[in-house]
Amino acid sequence: MSDIAERLAALRGRISAACRESGRDDSEVELLAVSKTFPAEAVREAYDAGQRAFGESRQQEAAPKIEVLPPDIRWHFIGGLQRNKVRKVVAGFGCIHSVDSLRLAEYLDRVAGDEGKRPQIYLEVNVAGEESKGGFSSDELLSAAESLHEFRHIELLGLMAIPPEAGARGCFARTRELRDLLEARSGLRLPGLSMGMSGDFEEAVKEGSTIVRVGSALFGNRSYPA
Ligand SMILES: *Cc1c(COP(=O)(O)O)cnc(C)c1O
């Protein structure tokens, strides 16, 4: 087995163990392999080991990989999304985790309609109220509850969080609670919780994550930031 195949198997084992410990079924948690900064060959190795969902944070970096890799890969966009990239992101990615404002969601809905697409999306929340990070505050999100009914061309799956390292588990729990409140207030079903990275995905699973975004624990350390 290649290093990547071995690490993939180990990660799947750790996700299963975290599921068992929290009384959840394995099938409830998806592994998103975050391939940003890594070449298409690395993605290919993970693909050959059975992985199909990959996450990228920059459209320009992802485009040439998407082009050369098999079409049955599901690409997830996880980075900051600027309006001028929305059309290309809608064309290349089936799922977008980083929708951090109602305006962006509305624009995505419009562009997806134009392009005949229906991407899945997560709304990014900032439950710790960190100044340096984007995302909906809890209040903003709850006041937007009614507007979430208006989307026609995006499928709203749930919430995404990138918590601070210290206190991650509490943030995961608050993200889940916020999701529950938003479901109650909006009447929408929002099953998805995109939470957990290499350093904290087990905690995220124990707090209800349905998709963990793991990069360095699978592909190795990144040589430049992304
Ligand atoms: C880079 C990145 C990840 C993966 O981080 P690792 O610590 O390498 O697992 C997950 N989510 C987002 C939004 C990222 O930008």
The ligand as an SDF file (V2000), in Angstrom:
LIG
                    3D

 15 15  0  0  0  0  0  0  0  0999 V2000
   -7.0190   23.2930    5.0550 C   0  0  0  0  0  0  0  0  0  0  0  0
   -8.3830   23.1120    5.5730 C   0  0  0  0  0  0  0  0  0  0  0  0
   -8.7660   21.9110    6.1930 C   0  0  0  0  0  0  0  0  0  0  0  0
   -7.8180   20.7510    6.4430 C   0  0  0  0  0  0  0  0  0  0  0  0
   -6.9280   21.0830    7.4480 O   0  0  0  0  0  0  0  0  0  0  0  0
   -5.9360   19.9750    8.0880 P   0  0  0  0  0  0  0  0  0  0  0  0
   -5.6100   20.5460    9.4120 O   0  0  0  0  0  0  0  0  0  0  0  0
   -4.7790   19.8860    7.1760 O   0  0  0  0  0  0  0  0  0  0  0  0
   -6.6910   18.7240    8.1850 O   0  0  0  0  0  0  0  0  0  0  0  0
  -10.0790   21.7940    6.6140 C   0  0  0  0  0  0  0  0  0  0  0  0
  -10.9670   22.7860    6.4450 N   0  0  0  0  0  0  0  0  0  0  0  0
  -10.6450   23.9480    5.8500 C   0  0  0  0  0  0  0  0  0  0  0  0
  -11.6830   25.0020    5.6820 C   0  0  0  0  0  0  0  0  0  0  0  0
   -9.3400   24.1590    5.4090 C   0  0  0  0  0  0  0  0  0  0  0  0
   -9.0270   25.3140    4.8130 O   0  0  0  0  0  0  0  0  0  0  0  0
  1  2  1  0
  2  3  1  0
  2 14  2  0
  3  4  1  0
  3 10  2  0
  4  5  1  0
  5  6  1  0
  6  7  2  0
  6  8  1  0
  6  9  1  0
 10 11  1  0
 11 12  2  0
 12 13  1  0
 12 14  1  0
 14 15  1  0
M  END
$$$$
